[in-house]
Amino acid sequence: MSSTSERWFGAGHSTAADSAKAGGEAAAQAIAGRTPAAVFVFASAGHDAVAVLAGVRAEAGDAVVVGGAGLGELTGAGATAHGVAVAALGGPGFTVRARAAGVAGLGARAAGAEAAAVMTEIDAPHTALLLVVDGTVLGPHEIVRGAYSVVGAAVPLVGGLTRGSAQFLGDRVLDGSVIGVALGSDRPIGIGIAHGWRRVEPPLIVTRSVGERIYELDGEPALDVLLRRAATSGAGAPGTAAELFQDGVNLQPVGLARRSGLDIRSLHAGDDEERSVFGTAEIPQGALVWLMEAERDELVAGAGAAIGAATAALGGAEPLGLLAFDCGGRKLTLGEDGIAEEVAAMRDALGDVPFAGFYTLGEIARLRGASGLHQLTLVALALA
């Protein structure tokens, strides 16, 4: 746990098999008998989420409780795939409000805007909007655009995409929803974004695409281009989409050119008949992209860079605690040893500062501009 002038941030973690016990244990570690303003819950999809939240609520009292289930949980104690991680904060100077919106009833952009409207309830010198989004809904980029349409460039966005029907608000487990969490503080809030991937030259132009599906790169069938690149990379010569992507196990990172740098997208499948490739996030027609690659140590270094950027953005103030949104694709790519190295790099970057988070289906981070959806990236939010 960490505290400064009665402000505090704590993290807890439990691998108990009983869901209510796991929620209660992790929350008790994070809260440590104090009165929280907000409690963030990250639980395995294998747990009974209602029971997890009941265990958390027994410790959290009237605090805002929000979170979701992903592809694993993170704290300084390590990473798990079947646990519960909890972060809690409280003390003077924090204001937290939360609101949920359903995508099915409103549409992606309107749901993002509705959830983001919770920011109107916050009046603080430093603010951020945290979004917890169902990772299976169509158009997550539209959700981010909808949120931006409400909060504008002055409010940074951060957050992650969950596994299906696994967004948490209060005692409720939601499906197909966007949860907006308005964070207000009288001290700085910092956001860091990094990944560790590097470009493979030359770049490519997306000459035909619809939503998440790319049909042509540089005027050629997209699958043919990726198969040819793979054949010349020394990694063998796959002949089909299933062989190229190893039935979704082998992810192809793609760097999407933005004015502020590269946003990472992940391709995970293709269609042999129409010669297309696709992922879960939009890659617009006309975009300039690079195929990306990295060694394990580069991805690990990316985690430390994200943490360092978030704490540096505090402007010299000491970090109190940190929330981390790490891509499940990074976890898959790193493997067990790499995951341990990544958590160690995060601890090295933070020292004794507590942190908690989860492995997502996609990350949200925007410091400027309307874009803000990422994949295969680590996003960190630091609080002073």
C-alpha positions in Angstrom: 0.0 0.0 0.0 1.0 3.6 -0.5 -0.1 6.8 1.2 0.7 10.5 1.1 -0.8 13.0 3.5 -3.7 10.6 4.2 -4.3 9.9 0.5 -3.7 6.3 -0.2 -3.7 3.6 -2.9 -3.6 -0.1 -2.2 -3.5 -3.3 -4.3 -4.6 -6.8 -3.4 -4.6 -10.2 -5.1 -6.2 -13.6 -4.3 -6.1 -17.0 -6.0 -8.7 -18.6 -3.7 -10.9 -21.0 -5.6 -14.1 -19.7 -3.9 -15.2 -16.6 -5.7 -16.6 -14.7 -2.8 -13.5 -15.5 -0.7 -11.2 -14.4 -3.6 -13.1 -11.1 -3.9 -13.0 -10.5 -0.2 -9.4 -11.4 0.3 -8.1 -9.2 -2.6 -10.3 -6.3 -1.5 -9.3 -6.6 2.2 -5.6 -6.5 1.2 -6.2 -3.4 -1.0 -8.4 -1.5 1.4 -6.6 -2.5 4.7 -9.3 -1.2 6.9 -9.5 2.3 5.3 -12.5 4.0 3.7 -12.2 3.8 -0.1 -13.5 6.3 -2.6 -13.2 3.7 -5.4 -12.4 0.0 -5.8 -11.3 -1.4 -9.1 -11.9 -5.2 -9.5 -10.2 -7.4 -12.1 -11.4 -11.0 -12.0 -10.9 -14.2 -14.0 -13.8 -15.0 -16.3 -13.8 -18.4 -14.6 -15.0 -16.9 -11.3 -18.6 -16.3 -10.4 -18.6 -12.6 -10.9 -21.6 -11.9 -8.7 -20.0 -13.7 -5.8 -16.7 -11.9 -6.4 -18.5 -8.6 -6.2 -20.3 -9.6 -3.0 -17.0 -10.4 -1.4 -15.6 -7.1 -2.5 -18.6 -5.1 -1.4 -18.4 -6.6 2.1 -15.0 -4.8 2.4 -15.7 -1.7 0.2 -18.8 -0.2 1.9 -20.3 2.6 -0.2 -17.3 3.1 -2.5 -17.7 3.1 -6.3 -17.0 -0.4 -7.4 -16.1 -0.9 -11.1 -14.0 -3.3 -13.2 -14.3 -6.4 -15.4 -12.9 -9.8 -16.4 -10.1 -10.2 -18.9 -7.4 -12.7 -19.9 -5.6 -12.5 -16.6 -4.9 -10.3 -13.6 -1.9 -8.2 -12.6 -0.4 -6.9 -9.4 3.0 -6.5 -8.0 2.6 -10.0 -6.6 2.6 -11.3 -10.1 0.2 -12.3 -12.9 -2.5 -15.0 -12.8 -5.1 -16.4 -15.1 -7.6 -17.5 -12.5 -7.5 -14.9 -9.7 -8.9 -11.6 -8.5 -6.9 -8.4 -8.4 -8.2 -5.3 -6.7 -7.0 -1.7 -6.5 -8.5 0.8 -4.1 -7.9 4.5 -3.4 -9.2 7.0 -1.0 -8.4 10.1 1.1 -8.7 13.8 0.5 -8.7 15.2 -3.0 -10.2 12.2 -4.9 -13.6 12.3 -6.5 -14.9 9.3 -8.4 -18.2 8.8 -10.3 -19.3 6.0 -12.6 -22.0 5.4 -15.2 -22.9 2.5 -17.6 -24.4 2.6 -21.1 -25.6 -0.3 -23.2 -24.3 -0.6 -26.8 -27.2 -2.6 -28.2 -29.8 0.1 -27.4 -27.7 3.2 -28.2 -25.1 2.1 -30.8 -21.4 2.2 -30.2 -20.7 5.9 -30.6 -23.8 7.0 -28.6 -23.0 4.6 -25.8 -19.4 6.0 -25.6 -20.9 9.5 -25.3 -23.4 8.5 -22.7 -20.8 6.8 -20.5 -18.5 9.8 -20.9 -21.1 12.2 -19.8 -20.3 11.1 -16.2 -17.4 13.6 -16.4 -20.0 16.4 -15.9 -20.2 15.3 -12.3 -16.5 16.0 -11.7 -15.0 19.4 -10.8 -11.3 18.9 -10.1 -8.0 20.4 -11.3 -6.9 17.0 -12.7 -9.2 14.6 -14.4 -9.2 11.4 -16.5 -12.0 9.3 -18.0 -11.5 5.5 -17.5 -13.6 3.3 -19.9 -14.3 -0.3 -19.3 -15.8 -1.7 -22.5 -17.2 -5.1 -23.6 -14.5 -6.4 -25.9 -17.0 -8.4 -28.0 -19.1 -5.5 -29.2 -18.6 -4.2 -32.7 -17.0 -0.8 -33.2 -14.9 -0.2 -30.1 -13.2 2.6 -32.0 -16.6 4.3 -32.3 -17.1 4.0 -28.5 -13.8 5.9 -28.1 -14.9 8.5 -30.6 -18.2 8.9 -28.8 -16.4 9.5 -25.5 -14.1 12.0 -27.2 -17.1 13.9 -28.6 -18.2 14.6 -25.1 -15.0 15.3 -23.1 -12.9 16.8 -25.9 -9.1 17.1 -25.9 -8.8 18.4 -22.4 -9.6 15.1 -20.6 -7.3 12.1 -21.2 -8.9 8.7 -21.8 -7.7 5.4 -20.4 -9.1 1.9 -20.0 -9.5 -1.6 -21.5 -11.8 -4.1 -23.2 -13.1 -7.0 -21.2 -14.1 -10.5 -22.1 -17.8 -10.5 -23.1 -20.4 -10.3 -20.4 -18.0 -9.2 -17.7 -18.2 -5.5 -16.9 -18.7 -4.7 -13.2 -20.5 -1.7 -11.7 -21.5 -1.8 -8.1 -23.1 -5.2 -7.5 -24.0 -5.7 -11.2 -22.4 -7.8 -13.9 -23.1 -6.2 -17.2 -23.1 -7.4 -20.8 -22.5 -5.4 -24.0 -21.8 -2.2 -22.0 -19.5 0.7 -21.7 -18.7 1.9 -18.2 -17.4 5.4 -17.8 -15.5 6.2 -14.6 -14.8 9.9 -14.0 -11.6 10.4 -11.9 -11.0 13.7 -10.3 -7.9 14.6 -8.2 -6.3 17.7 -6.7 -3.0 16.2 -7.7 -1.6 15.2 -11.1 -2.7 12.2 -13.1 -0.3 10.6 -15.6 -0.9 8.3 -18.5 1.8 6.2 -20.2 1.5 4.2 -23.5 4.2 1.9 -24.8 4.6 -1.5 -26.5 8.1 -2.4 -27.6 7.3 -3.4 -31.2 9.4 -2.1 -34.1 8.6 -1.5 -37.8 9.4 -3.9 -40.5 10.1 -1.9 -43.6 8.8 -1.0 -46.2 5.4 0.3 -45.1 2.2 -0.7 -46.8 -1.0 1.2 -47.9 -4.4 -0.3 -47.0 -5.9 0.0 -50.5 -9.2 -1.7 -49.6 -10.7 -2.4 -46.2 -14.1 -2.5 -44.4 -14.1 -2.1 -40.7 -11.8 -4.7 -39.1 -11.2 -6.6 -42.4 -8.3 -5.7 -44.8 -8.9 -6.9 -48.4 -5.9 -5.3 -50.1 -2.5 -4.0 -49.2 -0.6 -2.0 -51.9 -3.3 -3.1 -54.4 -2.7 -6.9 -53.8 -4.8 -9.4 -51.8 -3.9 -8.8 -48.2 -3.4 -12.5 -47.3 -1.0 -12.9 -50.2 1.1 -10.0 -49.0 1.4 -11.4 -45.5 2.1 -14.9 -46.7 4.9 -13.6 -49.0 6.4 -11.6 -46.1 6.3 -14.6 -43.8 8.0 -16.8 -46.4 10.9 -14.3 -46.7 11.3 -13.8 -42.9 13.0 -17.1 -42.2 9.9 -18.4 -40.3 8.9 -21.0 -42.9 6.5 -20.7 -45.8 2.8 -20.9 -44.6 0.4 -21.5 -47.4 -3.0 -20.8 -45.8 -4.4 -18.3 -43.4 -4.7 -21.0 -40.7 -1.0 -21.9 -41.1 0.0 -18.2 -41.1 -2.0 -17.3 -37.9 -1.7 -20.8 -36.3 -5.5 -20.8 -35.8 -5.3 -17.5 -33.8 -2.2 -18.3 -31.8 0.2 -16.4 -34.0 -0.7 -12.7 -33.9 0.5 -10.2 -36.5 1.1 -6.8 -35.0 0.4 -3.9 -37.4 1.5 -0.3 -36.8 -1.1 2.2 -37.9 0.3 5.7 -38.7 -1.1 8.5 -36.6 0.0 12.1 -36.2 1.1 11.3 -32.6 3.0 8.0 -33.7 1.9 4.5 -34.3 -1.2 2.8 -32.9 -0.8 -1.0 -32.7 -3.5 -3.3 -34.2 -3.5 -7.1 -34.1 -4.4 -9.4 -37.0 -5.3 -12.9 -35.9 -7.1 -14.6 -38.8 -7.7 -14.6 -42.6 -10.0 -16.0 -45.3 -8.4 -18.2 -47.9 -11.2 -17.6 -50.4 -11.5 -13.8 -50.3 -7.8 -13.5 -49.5 -8.5 -11.0 -46.6 -7.1 -10.7 -43.1 -8.7 -9.3 -40.0 -8.6 -8.6 -36.3 -11.0 -6.9 -33.9 -10.3 -3.2 -34.4 -10.8 -0.9 -37.4 -8.0 -0.4 -39.9 -9.2 2.3 -42.3 -8.9 2.3 -46.0 -6.1 4.5 -47.2 -4.1 4.1 -43.9 -0.3 3.7 -44.0 0.7 0.7 -41.9 3.8 -1.3 -41.0 4.1 -5.0 -40.0 5.7 -5.0 -36.6 8.0 -7.4 -34.8 9.9 -7.6 -31.5 12.1 -9.8 -29.3 10.9 -10.7 -25.9 13.3 -8.3 -24.1 11.9 -5.4 -26.3 8.3 -6.2 -25.2 9.5 -6.3 -21.6 11.2 -3.0 -22.0 8.0 -1.6 -23.4 6.2 -2.3 -20.1 8.8 -0.4 -18.2 8.6 2.4 -20.7 4.8 2.7 -20.2 5.2 2.9 -16.4 8.0 5.4 -16.7 6.0 7.6 -19.0 3.0 7.6 -16.7 5.0 8.5 -13.6 7.0 11.1 -15.5 3.7 12.8 -16.5 3.1 13.5 -12.8 5.4 16.4 -13.2 7.8 15.5 -10.4 5.1 14.5 -7.9 5.6 11.1 -6.2 3.4 8.4 -7.6 0.8 7.0 -5.1 -0.4 4.0 -7.2 -1.0 2.8 -10.7 -3.6 1.0 -12.8 -2.3 -1.1 -15.7 -4.1 -2.3 -18.8 -2.0 -4.9 -20.6 -3.0 -6.6 -23.8 -3.8 -10.3 -23.6 -2.0 -10.6 -27.0 1.2 -9.5 -25.3 0.7 -12.1 -22.6 0.3 -14.8 -25.3 3.4 -13.5 -27.1 5.6 -13.2 -24.0 4.9 -16.7 -22.6 5.2 -17.7 -19.0 8.9 -16.6 -18.5 8.3 -13.3 -20.4 5.2 -12.5 -18.3 7.3 -12.9 -15.1 10.0 -10.6 -16.6 7.4 -8.0 -17.6 5.9 -7.9 -14.0 9.5 -7.6 -12.7 10.1 -4.7 -15.1 7.0 -3.0 -13.8 8.0 -3.4 -10.2 11.5 -2.1 -11.0 10.0 1.0 -12.6 7.7 1.6 -9.6 9.7 0.6 -6.6 7.3 0.1 -3.7 4.4 1.9 -5.4 1.4 -0.5 -5.6 -0.3 -1.4 -8.9 -3.1 -3.6 -10.2 -4.7 -4.3 -13.5 -5.7 -6.9 -16.0 -4.9 -8.4 -19.4 -7.4 -6.9 -21.9 -8.8 -7.6 -25.4 -7.7 -4.1 -26.3 -6.5 -0.9 -24.6 -7.8 2.6 -24.5 -5.5 5.6 -24.2 -5.8 9.0 -25.6 -3.7 12.0 -24.7 -4.5 14.1 -27.8 -6.7 13.7 -30.9 -9.8 11.6 -31.3 -8.1 8.3 -31.7 -7.3 6.1 -28.7 -7.8 2.4 -29.3 -4.7 0.2 -29.0 -3.8 -3.5 -29.1 -0.6 -5.4 -28.1 0.2 -2.3 -25.9 0.5 -1.6 -22.2 -1.4 1.4 -20.9 -0.8 2.8 -17.4 -2.6 5.4 -15.3 -0.5 6.9 -12.4 -2.0 8.9 -9.5 0.0 11.3 -7.4 
